[in-house]
Amino acid sequence: MKQVAANMAGTVFKVLVKAGDQVSAGQDVIVLESMKMEVPIAVQEAGRVSEVKVREGDFVNDGDIILVVE
């Protein structure tokens, strides 16, 4: 299992995947908004999303786990 963490503090603007989706390395999965900038978060390795730990509108801190990929 690979955990995907937020790389900055911000509000979850968009969730681009759901549990069960296949993802490829480098694919954007979450978009964070911070200081009026939209920052995409990508997975590092291909796999299947087993859990999305955030919803649109949630606030996350740097290092918070936002997604789990198997």
Residue frames as qw, qx, qy, qz and C-alpha x, y, z in Angstrom:
[[0.000, 0.886, 0.464, 0.000, 0.00, 0.00, 0.00],
 [0.401, 0.181, 0.006, 0.898, 1.23, 3.45, -0.90],
 [0.109, -0.796, -0.471, 0.364, 0.02, 6.51, 0.94],
 [0.333, 0.544, 0.216, 0.739, -0.22, 9.82, -0.88],
 [0.340, -0.597, -0.404, 0.604, 0.37, 12.86, 1.33],
 [0.174, 0.965, 0.184, 0.064, -0.42, 16.53, 0.86],
 [0.688, 0.142, -0.065, 0.709, 2.73, 18.46, -0.01],
 [0.059, 0.241, -0.129, 0.960, 1.37, 21.73, 1.38],
 [0.114, 0.424, 0.696, -0.568, -1.41, 23.05, 3.58],
 [0.226, 0.055, -0.355, -0.905, -4.59, 24.03, 1.76],
 [0.647, 0.208, 0.414, -0.605, -8.22, 23.30, 1.00],
 [0.403, 0.111, 0.859, 0.295, -9.20, 20.30, -1.12],
 [0.316, 0.387, -0.167, -0.850, -10.54, 21.96, -4.28],
 [0.797, 0.246, -0.289, -0.470, -11.23, 18.83, -6.37],
 [0.602, -0.246, 0.759, -0.024, -11.07, 15.07, -5.87],
 [0.443, 0.490, -0.502, -0.558, -10.31, 13.58, -9.28],
 [0.435, 0.115, -0.886, -0.112, -10.55, 9.85, -8.39],
 [0.736, -0.375, 0.152, -0.542, -12.67, 7.53, -6.24],
 [0.526, -0.337, 0.773, -0.110, -12.06, 4.22, -4.50],
 [0.788, 0.266, 0.555, -0.004, -11.60, 1.43, -7.04],
 [0.501, 0.850, -0.102, -0.125, -10.18, 3.66, -9.80],
 [0.852, 0.031, 0.127, 0.507, -6.97, 2.58, -11.53],
 [0.008, 0.975, -0.126, -0.183, -4.29, 5.28, -11.57],
 [0.832, 0.361, -0.072, 0.415, -1.03, 5.55, -13.45],
 [0.591, -0.367, -0.104, 0.711, 2.25, 7.01, -12.23],
 [0.206, -0.034, 0.153, 0.966, 2.21, 10.78, -12.43],
 [0.163, -0.579, -0.640, -0.477, -1.59, 11.03, -12.64],
 [0.153, -0.273, 0.288, -0.905, -3.18, 13.94, -10.76],
 [0.333, -0.357, -0.872, 0.023, -5.60, 12.69, -8.09],
 [0.255, -0.780, -0.464, 0.333, -6.36, 15.71, -5.90],
 [0.290, 0.585, 0.063, 0.754, -6.25, 19.46, -6.49],
 [0.407, -0.569, -0.449, 0.557, -5.47, 21.66, -3.49],
 [0.143, 0.832, 0.170, 0.507, -6.15, 25.37, -3.30],
 [0.578, -0.548, -0.223, 0.561, -3.84, 27.59, -1.30],
 [0.170, -0.570, 0.078, 0.800, -3.44, 31.35, -1.55],
 [0.563, 0.649, 0.083, -0.504, -5.72, 31.38, -4.63],
 [0.251, 0.505, -0.759, -0.325, -3.45, 28.91, -6.45],
 [0.952, 0.014, 0.074, -0.297, -4.59, 25.47, -7.58],
 [0.026, -0.606, 0.795, 0.023, -1.93, 22.83, -6.93],
 [0.898, 0.065, -0.313, -0.304, -2.39, 19.29, -8.31],
 [0.483, -0.490, 0.714, -0.133, -1.22, 16.29, -6.26],
 [0.731, 0.359, -0.497, -0.300, -0.09, 13.28, -8.30],
 [0.928, -0.290, 0.233, -0.028, 0.55, 9.63, -7.42],
 [0.105, -0.716, 0.646, 0.242, 4.11, 8.38, -7.79],
 [0.115, -0.161, 0.961, 0.192, 3.29, 4.79, -8.76],
 [0.539, -0.081, -0.526, -0.653, 0.52, 3.04, -10.68],
 [0.028, -0.082, -0.932, 0.351, -2.11, 1.09, -8.79],
 [0.297, -0.570, -0.659, -0.392, -5.72, 0.99, -7.63],
 [0.191, -0.441, 0.280, -0.831, -7.17, 3.61, -5.28],
 [0.410, -0.274, -0.858, 0.142, -8.25, 1.78, -2.13],
 [0.267, -0.736, -0.530, 0.325, -9.29, 4.80, -0.07],
 [0.175, 0.597, 0.074, 0.779, -9.80, 8.54, -0.51],
 [0.435, -0.381, -0.602, 0.550, -9.35, 10.14, 2.91],
 [0.028, -0.324, -0.138, 0.936, -10.54, 13.68, 2.04],
 [0.302, 0.697, 0.646, 0.076, -13.56, 15.38, 0.53],
 [0.254, 0.539, 0.198, 0.778, -13.87, 18.60, -1.42],
 [0.311, -0.810, -0.082, -0.490, -13.79, 21.52, 1.02],
 [0.832, -0.483, -0.136, 0.238, -11.65, 19.73, 3.64],
 [0.043, 0.912, -0.392, 0.115, -8.57, 21.53, 4.95],
 [0.958, -0.047, -0.120, 0.255, -5.32, 19.51, 4.98],
 [0.309, -0.871, 0.341, 0.174, -1.92, 20.22, 6.44],
 [0.425, 0.644, -0.633, -0.069, 1.45, 19.45, 4.87],
 [0.056, 0.310, -0.932, 0.180, 2.07, 15.71, 5.31],
 [0.654, 0.083, 0.483, -0.577, -1.56, 14.68, 5.89],
 [0.236, 0.034, 0.924, 0.298, -2.46, 11.39, 4.16],
 [0.456, 0.328, 0.010, -0.827, -5.06, 12.14, 1.51],
 [0.828, 0.313, -0.251, -0.392, -5.19, 8.91, -0.53],
 [0.563, -0.365, 0.741, 0.029, -4.18, 5.25, -0.33],
 [0.682, 0.490, -0.398, -0.370, -3.16, 3.26, -3.44],
 [0.845, -0.228, 0.483, -0.011, -2.61, -0.52, -3.58]]
